């Protein structure tokens, strides 16, 4: 497990990259038939070379938001409240992944300043 820890001062909605990690791996393997694979001229017919290379990158970006506390739990809404899955018609013709909701959309979970 790898961990990053830092202290930064940001305004609400500003983003900052606090860490990055780049990992590179390479594997070079030679497989040969025992005995005949070491013969100088015809040995190459009985062996194989494998080479694999892998790269991965991880970046941690933080974006804080200042929110207002609420006085009652009923005032908070989950992002899935009122979710209605898209029908085949919505997905195929309109390219939607969820059906349009009637009425205004709501702020889910918190209020942004």
Secondary structure, 3 states (H helix, E strand, C coil): CCCCCCCCCCCCCCEEEEEEEEEEEEEEEEEECCCHHHCCCHHHHHEEEEEEEEEEEEEEEEECCCECCCCCHHHCCCCCCCCCECCHHHHHHHCCCECCCCCCCCCCCCCEC
